[in-house]
Structures are given as C-alpha cells and as structure tokens.
C-alpha cells in the first residue's frame, strides 16, 4: 500500500482546515492531540495556540516549533507507529492516506476523544493530483474504518472548491466513554 506523500497543495500556504476547526472546538480541554503526517504543523499549531499539548509526527522536520508541540520525526509507513498503545483526545489527519495505519489511528482515540480525518477521494483525478487510486479514499471508506468503533458525528464525501477544486472525504467521529 502507498500513501499520499505529496500533497497537491502546499501545506504552508493553507490555514487550518475548516473541518478540523469546526470539530476541534469540541475536543476535551486538557486532552492531548496527535497531528498525523503534520506537514508544516498548521493543525498542531492551531491546537497548541488554544492550550492543548500536541504530538506531531512527520517524516520531514517541523520547522516551526512551539513549547506545546512535541515533534517526532518518523516515517510511519516504514518505521511503524511511534505512539503504540497511546490514546489521544483527538487524532487529526488531513491530506494523507496510508491504509495499513487506519485501524491503529482509530484505536488511538481516547474515551470522549475525536477522530477528525479529511483527505482526497475517488473522483479527484479530474482535478489533478493526487490521481492514483492508492491515494484516494473510495466511497464510504472512512465510514467503514470507524464502523463499530466510533460514533459518526459528521461525514461528507464530495466536491469542494476551496482551497482548490477537489473531491474529498471527511469524517468527525467520537469514542463514547469506556
């Protein structure tokens, strides 16, 4: 399986995702966040600026650091998940897909925690990259990933025109108390 390692949009050119902001306001105060494949850290910084402690992981070094962000440089596709056994108040993933890690990410959501995921979906090939099926979620794929594990609060699968025209799939789901 392959991942979407090259985003068609320069991460540093983007404000935090509106989807992440929409549901990020509901993440339990005091909880720890993990920003998966964090890129330039736009979501890690957004949460850190709101007082959360954030673990950020990416294979490229995060250039801008904050005292509230613990950065881990790791290739999570070849080196494994560096947070094995840990759970988070929110697992944040945007513009990234590595299917073999999906179950681990869902299992990393703590009770009352959030799984906030947004990436490109089938049909995006008409708008440019990513265009390979390996990098595009299939219809309902995020719903299947959380089925029986998390409660879906919101789900979308379709066209967006901002920050650029694309087909995306996104989900916000919660884990009920243990």
N, C-alpha and C positions, 0 to 999 in steps of 0.2 A: 504494500500500500504506500501511496505517496501523499505528501502534504502540499498545501498551497504555501510554499515558502516565499513566493514573490507576489506581493500584493500589487494589483493594477493601479492602486492609488498610493502615493507617497504618504506613509503614516504621519510623518511630521507636519504635513500640510493640513491635517484634519483636526478639528475639535473633537472632543469625546463624542462617541456615538449617541444619538438621541435615544436610542433603545436602552443603552446602558444607563444613561442619566435618568430616564423615566423610571426604571425599576431599581436603580442604585440608591435612590432616596429611601427605599423600604428595607435596605439591608440592616440587620440588627446593629445598633450603635455599640461600639466597642468590639465588634467582631473583626476577625482578620480576613483579608481578601487575598485571593491569588489571581493575578493577571497572567494568563497563559499566552505564550508567544507574544509578549508585550510590545514588541517593536520599540518605538521611541518612548513608550510608557505613558501615552496620553490618558489611559484609564487608570493606571497606577497613580499618577499624579492627581487626577481628579478625586480619587478616593482619599489619598493622603492629605490633600488640601481640606478635606472635610473631617479630618481627625482619625481616620482609620489607619491601622497598621496593614501594610501591603507586602505580600511576597510577589515579586515579578520575576518571570523566567523567560529567557530567550537565548538563542544561540549566539546572537550578536550582543556586544556590550551595551548596556544602557548608559547613554552619555550624561544625562542629567539625573542626578540622584537627589534624594530627599532623606532626611533623618527618619521618616516614617516608612520608607521603602527599603526592604531587604531584597537586593537583586541577586539572582543566581544565574550565572552564565552556564547554559547546558543545552545540549542537543537532545531534546526529549523524544526524538524519533529513533536515535541510535543508542542513547545512553540511559534510557528509561526515565521514569517519573521521579524527580528528585524529592517529592513530598510524600513518599509512600506511607500510608497509614494515617496521614494527617487529614483533618477536615477543616473546612473554611466557611465563614459566614456568607461568602459569595465566591463562586467560580466564574470568572469573566473570560470569555473567548470572543474575539472578533477577527474577521478576515483570516481565518486559519482553519484547516481541516486535516486531521490525521486520525482516521477512523479507528485504528487499533488502540488509541488512548481514550476513546469516548466513554467506555464503561468506567474507567478509572476516574475520569473527570466527574461523572455523575456520582460516583461513590465518595468523592471528596467534598460533597456538600454536607455541612453540619446540620443537625436539627434546627429548624426555623431558618435555615440558610437558603440562598438563592443560587440558581444556575442560569446565568444570563449569557446567551450564545447568539451570535449573528455572523453569518458568512454567506458566501455566494452559493447560488442554487442553479439547478438544471435550467437551461434557457439563457444563461449568462453569455454563452458563446456568441450570441448575436450582437453583444455589446463590446466584445474584446476579451481580454484576459481577466481572470482565468477562463479557459475554454475547455480544458480536458475534463472528462467525466470524473477522473480521480480527485479533482479539486472542487467539484460541485456537489452539493447535497441533492439527493434525489427527493421527490415529493414525499413528505411525511417523515423523512429520516430523523429529524430531531425529535419528533413526537415518539417515534419508536425507541429512540435512545433513552428517554425518560419514563416510558410506559411501565407502570407497576412500581416505580421507584420514587418519582416526584409528582407533585400536583401542578399541572399546567395552569398558569395564571394568564398567559397571553402567548399567542403563536401567530406568525404571519409567514406567508410563502408567496412571493410575487415581485412585481416590478417596483423599483424605487427610482426617482430621478435625481436624488441628492445623496451623497456628494457628487455622484456621477450616475448616469443611467446604468442600471444593473438589475439582475434578478437575485433576490436574497431570500434566505430563510432565517427566521429568528424565533427564539423561544425565551420565555421567562418562566421558570418553574421553581417550586419551593419544596422543601422537605418538611413534612409535619414533624411535630415533636415525637421523639422516640417512644 
